[in-house]
Amino acid sequence: MFTSLSYGLNALLSPRYLLPGLLFALVELLHAAPHQGPVPPLISGYGSWGSEVVAPPMSFDFTTQGHVNRVYLYHPENQTVPAPTVFFAPGWNVPCQGYVELFRFLVSKGHVAVCDEYNTDIAVIGAQLRDAFMEASSRYPALIDTRRIGLAGHSSGAGLLGSLAYELVRNQGWGGNGAFIFSSAPWIDFDMTDAKLADFPQQVKLIVQTYEEDASTDIRTYIQQFEPIPVPDSEKEFIMLRPERLQAYDYAADHRVIATGDGYGVHDAMDDFGVFRLLDALADYSFTGSPAAWRVALGNGADEQIEMGALPDLVSTDDPRPIPGKVYDYPCDYSGNPRRASCADFDDELPGAVLWQPVKQIVINTPNPLFVWEPVISAESYFLQIRPLLDNGEPDLNTSYAMGGITPGEAGCGDEVALCQYPLAQALPRGSRYAWWIRADSVQRQGVWSRRGAFTLSQAALFTDGFE
């Protein structure tokens, strides 16, 4: 482990990172919070700290819906005009201080962050958040730009972001120049209705983020926060972060990932790559339309999106499915879930497989690639699809090298046992780019397709097939 200061000094001593290290050391000294783990923070691009200095946070008490709320506002020290604002809804009984590094990061990039410590009265949490955020905008119009907003949150707070977006964007007219939702491990949206979904504001971009080790809330509840929101698939993404152990340090992917302070969580590379980077890019895309930002935040499995440095690539999909048989502390059919009748709607298909190799665009030197993926629970066979890519990057629908009926035995894997590995028997034409994806099937269910992997078959490779 290292502190922000020690990493900054180490970076200064590295010729490769001399200038970036100097910049990072200076910025890190300004926010002066310990960074945990052996993987250093990002020092450039999305997820790296900006240059704005955080002013001392302001706060006020506000009584609404019969409860006193404490509202905090973080902003740049030298702010002179209203700035894009991220309104944050914390988890159940978690103080705003539990997310302080996230707020500092947002402010360093020139944003304002507003956090409401609501009362845990289920019937009125959403109304409290709405009222508190509107009150903050009324009190600080010189700081908050309601034309460019983000709604972010965690757990019980995150669950209400969909209906909160409806209230603020549709009913109050906020977000005219950009609006997004960043939802971390959301619980139940007690305020969402079919009528609100039918009239949901189309300009809102959406990321729902889950964590592989999170056994708290049923993934079907998360899916209910994602699938019904009627924005195009290109404008929303369902993302899962995955744990790793490096140099005796555990990078947890549990319910508390987004929490970064006050004993509720730690700030490490899981936050830098998996939270700060995506949130940074999502804000940039929402407010400027940047194609580069879209590829990082919502890029449909693009290399730039799934990249997590030394940590496992994140998993992204537009078609999430539950894991058969997994047990959670808070099941989807919890009696207080107003949408519990739809929980079974997500049980008809197996989840998409997670691809291991080749995932990112790489060059392969054999005409018979080895395809590797994680086993899917209850899968009885796999369908492997391989197609050449056209010049526009789309698969050639007229050419396929598909293999169906691959059993777990043929791929050397079972339920959560080892990796599935399948060498293609048919030689592929050299010098072409290819995409591949896979589906898990069983007698009772048909799975959803995985994200696509991509690779290029070398033109001048070490072939043994007699083509030379």
N, C-alpha and C positions, 0 to 999 in steps of 0.2 A: 504494500500500500504506500501511497505518497500523498502529501498535501499539495495544494495548488502551488505553493511557493517552491517546494522541492522539485516539482515537475518543471516549473518555469526555469529554474536554475539549470536543471539537467538539459533542457532544450537549448539553452544558451550555449552550452558546451558542445553541442552537436553541430558539425559543419553543415550537415544536410538540412538541419532545421534552424540555422542560425537566425535568419530574419523572422520566419514564422514563430520561432521560439521566443524571440524578444517581444514580439507583439503579444503573443499569448501570455507571457509572464506578466507584462504590464496590465493586461486586462484581468487576469486572474488575481493579481494583487489587489485590484479594486474590489472584487466581490469576496475575496479572502475566505472561502469556505473549503473544507477538505474534500478532495476528490479521492474516492476509494478504488482499490483494485490495481492490478498491474497494467491494464490497457489505458494508455494516455487519452485525454480528451481530444476531440476534433479541433484542429487549429486553422482550418480553412473550409469554405463551402457551407452548406446548410448544416446546422447543428453546432457550428463554431460560435464563440461569443462575439457579440458586436462591440462597438466602441462607446456606447452611451453609458454614463455613470448613473447608478440608481440613487435617486433622492430618498431621504428618510420616508418610510411609508406613512400615509395618512390613514386615519380611521374615524369612524363615527358610529354611534348607536342609532338604530332606526327601528321603531315599533311598527309592525305590520302583521295582519292576520292574527292579532292577539298575542304576538310574541316579539321579544326584543332580539334584533339581529345586530351583530357586529360586522361592519363592512370595512374592508381594507382596500386601499388604492396605492399601487406602486407605479412610479412614472420616472422618466428621465430627468436628471437634475437640471439640465439647461433647456427643458422643453418650453417652446414659445408658441406653438400652434397645436390644435387638437390632433391627436395621433390615433392610428388604428388601435382598437381596444379589445382585449381578450377578457371576457367575463367568465370567472371560474366558479364552479360548484363543487365543493369538497365532499369527501366521503362522510359517512355516518359518524358524527361526533369527532371528526378530525379537524383540528384548527387550521386556519389558513397558513400558519407558520409551518405546518407539515409539508408545504409545497413551495417553500420560500426560494429554493434554488431555481425552480421552474419560473417563478415570477421574475427573479433577477435576470434570468436568461432572456425572457421576453422583453424586458425593459432595455437590456443591452442592445437589442436589435431595433430599438426605437418605438416599441409598443407600450401601451398602458395596460396594466393588469388590475382587474377588480375582482375581489373574492368576498363572498358572503358566508358568514358562519350562521346558518339558519338553525332554527329549532327543529328537533326531530319529531314533529307532529306530521305524520304521513299525509293526513288529509290536506295540508296546506304548504308542504315544502315547496312545490312548484310556484305557488302564488307568492311565497316569501322571496324566492329567488328573483322572480319577475319584478316585484315591487322594489327590492333592494337595488337591483341593477338600474332600474329607471330612476330611483332616487339619486344614485351616484351620478348618473348622467345629468341630472338637474342641478346637482351641487357643483359639479366640476365641468361645465361646458367648454371651458378654455383648454381642458386636457383631453376630454373624451370625444372622439369622432364616432358617432353612432352610424355614420354612413359606411364605415368599414369595421366590421365586428367579427370576432370569433367567440364561440361558446365552447368552453372546455370544461371537463369535470371528471370525477372519479367516483366509482361505485354508485351509491344511492344518488349522489349529485349528478353523475353522468347519465343515469337512467332517465332523468327528466329533461335532457337537452333537446330532444326532438320536439316535445310539446312547448318547451321554452322558446325554441326557434320559431314555432308557429306564432306564439304570442308577440314576440319582439319584432320579427321580420314581417310576418303577414299583417298583424294587427297594428303595430306601432310604426311600420315603415322603415325600420332600421335595416342596415346592410345593403342599401341601394348601390353602393360601389364595391360590394364584396361581403360575403358572409360564409362562415364555415362552422362545422361541429367537429370537435376532437373528443371522442368519448372513450374513456379508459375503464375497462371492466364494469360496464353499466349494469345497474340493478333494474328495477321495474319502473316504467313510466306510468305512474298512476293517473296522469292527466291526458294521455293520448287517447283519441277517439278515431273511429273510422271517418267521421266528417272532417277532422283536422288532417288526416292522411290524404283524403281526396283533394284537399285544397292547400296542400303543403307548398311552401315557396320553392320554386324550382331552381333558384340561383344558389341555394345552400350546397356547399361541398361537404362531404362526410367521410370521416375515418372512425370506425369502431375498432378498438384495439383490445385484444385478449392476450392471456399469458398461459403458456403450456402447463405450468405448475399450479395454476389457480383452481382449487377445488371448492371455492366458495359458492359461486353462482352458476347455475346450469347454463351451459352454452346456448341452449335453446332460447333462454331469456335474452342473451346477447344478440342472437339472430333476429329476435323480435324488434330489437332496436335498429336493425340494419335493413333487412329485406323489405319491410313494408314502406320504408321512406321512398316516395316516388320521384327520385332523381335518377338520371341516367347512370348506368353502370360505370361509364367513363369518369363520373364525378363523385364516385364513392368507392371505398375500399374496406374490406374486412381483413384485419391484420393480426397475426399471432407472433409474439416474441418467444424465444426459446432459451433455456438456461445453458450455462456452461461453467465448468470449473477450470480455472487457469492459475497455475502457480499457487495452489492451495487457497485460492480465493474463489468463492462461489458467486457467480453472477446469477442471482435469482430471477426467475420469471414467474413471480407469484402475484397475489392480488395487490401488493403494495408498490409495484414498480414505479408508478408515477410520483409517489410520495418521496420527497427528497430532503426532509429535515425534521428537526424537533423530535427525534426519536421514532418517527413514523416510517422512515425509510432512509435510504442512503443515496448519495449522488455518485454514480459510477458510469462506466461506458455503456451500460444498458440504457441509461437515461439519454446519454449523448447521442447514440446512434438510433435508438428505438423510439425515443419520445421527442427530445429537443429537435433532432434533425427533421423528422416528419412534420412536426408542428410548425417549424420554421418554414419549410417548403410549402406546406398547406396554406399558410398565411400569405406567402408571396404569390402563389398561384391564384388564390381567391381575390387578392387585391390588385394584381398586375396582369394576370393571365399568362405568366411566363411558362413556355413549354418545358424549359429545364426544370422548373419547380414542379410541374405536373408529373414528370417522370419520376421524381423522388417521392412525392406524396401519394400519387394515385396511379402510378405507372403500370398497372396490370402485370406485375412481376418483372419489370425492367431491372437490369443489373443495378442501375443507380438506386432503385427502390429497395431491393432486398439486401443490399450490401450492409454488413454490420461489423466491418473490420475483422478483428480476431474472434468475434462471437459468431455463433451460427446464423446463417442467413435467415431473415424473417420470412414468414409464410404469408402470402397475400392471396385473396380470392374475391370474386364477386358473387360466389355461390356457396356460402358456408353451410356445413351440415354438422349435426351433433355426432359425438363418438358413441357408438352403441354400447350400452351397459355401464357407462361411467356414472358414478354417484357423486352428488354435490351436497354441500351444506344447505343450500337454498334451491330446491328444485323449481323448475319452470311452473309446475302446477301448484305452487304455493297458493293458499287460499286467498291471499291479498292481491294476487296478480289479476288485474281486470281483463287481461288477454290470455288467461290460462287455458281457455277452450281451444286456442290455436296451437298449443304446445305440441300436440301430436302431429301437426301438419309437417313438422320437420323430421319425422322419423322414418320416412319411406325410402330414403336413399343412404348409401354409405358415403362417408366423407371423401373428399379428394385426397389422393396420395400426395406425399411430400417428396419432391424430386431431390436427389442428391448429386447425380452426375450423369451427363453434363447439364448444368443449370445455366450458368452464365455463358456468354458467347466466347467459346474457346476453339482452338484448332486441334483436330484429332488426326492422328497419323496412321490410322488403320481403317480399312473399308468395312470392318465389322465391329462397330462401337459396342462398348459395354455400358448398358443402361442400368442405373442404380436408383432405387427409391425406397422409402420407408414402407413397411407392411401396414396394411389397413386391417383393423380388427374386423373379424367375421368375413373377410374376403375369401372367396373360394376360387376365383380366377381373376386374371388381369388382362386388359385389352390395351396393347401398346400401339400407338399411332405415330408414324414418322412421315413427314412430308417435306419436300424441298421448299425453300423460301423464294418468293418472287422478288424482283428488284424493289418493290414497294414495302418489303418486309412482311407481307402476308403469305400464309401457306398456299401452295399450289394445290387447289382442290381437285385437279385432274390427275395428280400423281400421288400414290400412297404406297408406303412400305409397311403396312399394318400387320400385326401379329395378334391374333385373338386366342383366348382360351389358355393363357399361360398360367399354370397352376403354381401355388406357393412352393410346392416341392421342386418344380422346374427352375424356380427363381431362388431356391435355397433359403426361403424365409417362411415365417408363420406369424401368428398374432403377436406383434410387438417383440418378435424374436429375430435378431440379426437384420441385415438389410437385404432387400430383394435385389438380385443382380442377374441380368439377362443379357448374354452376348448375342448380337444379331447374326443369324446364320447367313443371311443374304448380303452380299457385298453391295455397298452403296456407290453410286457414281462419284468420282473424285471431283474436287474443285468446286463443290456447291455448298451453299448454306442450308441447314436443315433445322426444323423445329420438331420436337417430340413431346408427347404428353401421354398420360395413362389414366385408365379407369379401373376401379375395383368393382367386381360383381359378386353376387351370391345368388342362391336359388330364390331367396325372398326379395332381394333388393338389387337395384342397379345403382352403381355409384355415380358421382359427378366427375367430370373430367378435371384433372389436375391443371395447375398453371403450366405453361409451356417452358420447356428447356430449349436451348439453342446451341448450335455448334457449327463449325465449318470443317469440311473434310478436305484435308490438305491436297493440293494439286501435285506436289512432288514429295509424297510421303514414302515411308518404308513399306511398300506393298509386297505381299507374298502370294497374290492371287493370279499372277501371270499376265497382268495388264500391261507391264512395261514392255 
